[in-house]
């Protein structure tokens, strides 16, 4: 292991490890989050406080959906909510699976895509129908529409897609939703939306306003950098939320709610995060071009690159304590690895290490 890597210090990791495998925010959370969490410790004897009310208001404003006026005091709930919060987006998606999936139901989700809801479908006794991506590694919505049967209960859209980083435009997704039968739920997973620069990218919340069968899920783990708090939320019309409420066990901790509110109150940190992501991806693109490697330009927190033998390259990088994902074993993308964005220094270290391995 080179002395450069050995001496490198990433925020939140032991010295000498560069973790580019989990799509974490390499610059950490906003300093305002850290201060707010410290201050909240003096009230840790209470389950929740006024932060909860303000957080719901801010999330409603963020997505231009109605704020539930009945949530006016901490600890209250209502059947008119457009937003529910949970211990990460995965927690919300599990509640959605428990609510709407029964044995024999089908879930349509592309391969390669995140795949979490496909696993939940199997857990509920259902079946995942995996449709192909387009030759450009985007969604083939025609293939998804053609796969709908009488057993189809839910369709999953991950936008931007993980692991490809490709997006669906608002018009494209709107047209797809309009053609989807109303009894079929369309789940839009927007885990990486905070990093998107392309203004044409679809807005799931605006679709929620006009379609009762749309569910949108987001997380604070990526752009806001509070993955350790596992805070996520779902946006949908109240009739949909009322059903999810029956299966949505538990709520985020008071500390998580405080951290999420403080993150929302520091939008400049999100801008800094996007700048770091764009710089990192630019370093990757330039390095891949110099090495003559095929890659996919990404609107998310990671880049897919073809290295021929993904297992050998992933293991060689791991020997240097640089962690990336073998996209061939994880998603069936032959010869590809997925690398998360890092700081400028980390990005250069990765590209240099990759070049040494491939030469």
N, C-alpha and C positions, 0 to 999 in steps of 0.2 A: 504494500500500500504506500502510495506516495506521501511525502511529508505534507504536501498541500492539503490532501484530503484528510490526513490524520489530524491536522491542526484545525480543520474547519469546524466552526460552531454554528449549527442551525438553531433557530429559536425553538425551544421546547424539546430538543433532542440531545442525547449524549454527544460529546465531541467526536468528530470523525465519521459521522453518519450523514449522508445526504439522501433524504427520503423523497423521491419523486414518483411515488407509487400510489399515493392515497388522495391526491388532489387537494392537499391542505394549503391553507394560505401561508406562504413562507415568511411574511412580515408580521404575522401574529395578529391579535385583535387590536382594536383601537385603544389607545391609552385611556380614553374615557370609560371604556368597558371595565378596565382593571380598577380604576378609581371607584366606579359605581358599585362593583362587587365588594370591594373592601368596605365601603360605607354601609352596604346592606347587611354585613355581618353583625352589626349592633342590633338588628331587628330579626335575627334568625329564629327567635322564639315564635314568630308569627308565620303562618302558612303563606300568606300573600298580603299585599298592601295595594296602595293606589297605583303603583307601577303597572299592575295588571290592567286597570281600566285605560290608562293612557296608552299602553302598548296596543290594545285592541283598536283604539281610535286611530293610532298612527298606521297600523297595518291596513285598516279600511281606507284611509286616505291614500296610502301608497298604491292601492290597487283600484281606487275609485269605485268601491262597492259600499253599500249602506253600512253605517255603524249601528250595531244593536244598542239602542238607547236603554234597554233593560239592564245591560251590564253597566250599572252606574256606581256600584259599590264592590269592593274586593270580596271575592268568595261567591258572588252570585253567578247564576247561569241562566240561559234563556233558550226558548225554542225558535227565536227569531235571528239567531246568529248566522252571519255569512262566513265567519272565520272560526276555526277551531285550531288550537295549538297542541303540540305533542312533543315527545322526546325524540325529535328528529323526524325527517321526512319518512324514513323507513317505518317508524311507529305509526304514522298517519296512514301509510299504505297498507300496513297490516290490519288496521281497523277497517279500512275500506274493503279489504278482502273478506274479513269476517262478516261485514255487513251485507255485501252484495253477492258473494259467491257461494254456491251450493254444489254438492256432488253432481257431476255430469256437466257443469257449466264450462264454457270455453273462454279463454282469454287470448286475444290476438296481440302479439308483441313481436316486433322484428328481431331477426338475428342478423347482425349483432347489435344488441342494445343492452341496457342495464340488466334486465332479466329478473329483477327482484319480484315483480308481480307474477311472473311465470312460476317462480318457486312457491309463492303464496297460493297460487291456484292449485298446485299439486297438494299442498298442505290441506286445502279445503275439499279435496276430493274431485277437483276439476281437472282440466287439461289445457296446456299451453299450445297454441298454434303459432309457430314461429315462421313469419314470412321473410323473404329475402330483402336485402337492401338493393338499391339501384347500383348500376356500374360505377357511379360516382360516390358511393358510400353514403348516399342520402336515403330517406324513406321512400319506399315504393308504395304510395298510398293506394294505387289501383290494385296492387296485390293484396293489400290489407282489406279493401272493400270486397274483392272477389272471394276472400276467405270467410266472410260472414255467413253463418248458418243459423238455424233455429236455436242452436245451443249457445250461440255467442252471447255473453253477458257483459263483457268489458273489453275495451280496446285501449292499449297503452301507447302514448306518444311521449317520448323523452326528447325535450327540445331546449337547448341543444342536445344532440344525441351523445350518449356515452357508450362506446369509447371513440366515436369518430369525430365529434366536435362539429358536425354539420347541423344546419338549422332548417326549419320549415318557415316559409314566409306566412304572414298573416292571411293573405288571400288564399294561399294553398290550403292551409289548415281550416280556414273558414268554409271553404268549398267542401272539404272532406267531412266536416262536422254536419253540414247541411244535408249531405247524402247518407249519413249514418242513421239508421232507424232510431227513433226517440227512446225506445225501451233499452237500448244498449248504452252503457255508460262509457264516456270517453275520459280517461284519466290522463292529464297532461302533467308530466313531471318536469319542473323547471329548476332543477337543482343548480344549474350553472348559468341561469339567466342574468345574474348580476355581473357577469363578465362579458356579456355580448356587446359588440360594437355595431353590428349591422342593424340599422334602424328598421329594416324590412322584416325582422324576426317577429314571429307570431306572438301575440299578447294573450295568454290564456285567460287572464282575469276579465278582459272585455268579452270573451266568448261565454264566460260564466254568467255574465249579466243577461245574456240573451238566450241561453240554453239551460234548461233544468237538468239535463243529463251530463253536464260537464263538471269535472272535479279538477282543480289545479292544486298541485303540491309544491311547496318550496322549503328550502333549508337555509339556516344561518351558518352552516358549517363551512361553506366554501368562500364566497365573497367577503362575508363579515368576519371570518376567522375565529369562530367560537365552536369549533367541532367538538371540543371536550365537554361542552354543555348539552350537546344533542338537542338543539332546539329547531323544530320545524313546524309547519302549519299547512292547513288546507283551506282553500277558498271554494265555496259552492253556494247554491241557493239554499235558503233555510229548510225547504222541504227535504232536500238531500241531507243536510246537516243533522236534522232531527233523527234520521235513521242511523247515521254514523254514531251519534251520541250514545246510542244503546250499546254499542260494542267498543267504544273508545275508553278503555280503562286507564286511569291515572292521568296526571297532568305534569307538566314540567315543574321543576323546583322553583322556589321563589328566587333563587340566585340566577337561574336560567332566564326567568322573565326579566329580571333587572338587567342582566347582560344584554339581552335582545333589545330592550328599550334604549339602553345607552348606545348600542351599535347603530340603531336607526337615527339617533340624534347626532351622529357624526358622519354625515354623508361624504365628507372629504376623505375619510379613510377608505371608503369604497372606490373613490376616484384613484387614490394612490395604489390600491390593489390592482385595478385595471391597468394602470401604467406599468406596474411590475410584471403583470401577466403578458402584456403586449411586448415589453422589452425581452422577456424570457423567450417567448415564442419566436420573435425575430431572430434571436441568437440561434435557436434551433433550426429555423428555416435556412439561414445562411450556412450553418454548419452542415446540414443535410445536403444542400446543393453542392457544397465543396466536396463532399464525400460521394456524390453521385447517387444519393438514396432517394427513393420514392417516398413521399409523405403526403399527408392530408392537412390542408390549412384548416385551422380550428377556431371556432367562436367560443370555446369552452376553456377549461383549466388544464388542458393536456393536448398532446399531439401524438398521432399515430405515425410511425415510420417503419418502413420495410427494411429488415436487416438480413433477410434470407433465413438464417438459423436463429430463431427467436430464443430458444432454450439456451444455446451456447452463449449468446450475447447477454441475456439476462443474468445467467450465472457468473459470467466474467465480470460484469458490472457489480454484482453482489459481492464478489471477492474483493472488490475495491471499496465496499461499503456504500455503493451507490445503488439505491433500490428503485427499480422500475417494474412495470407489469408485463409479463409475457402474454400478449394479446392473442397469440395462437392457442395457448392452452385455456385461456379464460373465455375467449369469445369465438374461437375458430377462425381468426384472421391470420391466415398462413404467412409465416415469416415476419410478423409484425410485433413491435413492442409499443406500449403506451407510456409516455413520459409526462409527468405533471410539470407545471411551471414552477420555477424556483427563483431565488434571487439572481441578480446578474452574475455574481461570482459562481453560484451553484450551476447556473446554466452553462457557463464557459467550462467549468470542470467536467460536467457531463459530456459535452461535445468533444472535448479533448480526449477524454477517456474512451469514448465510443470510437473515435478515429484511430486511437492506438490499438484497440481491440480488432478493428476491421482491417487494418493494414497488414 
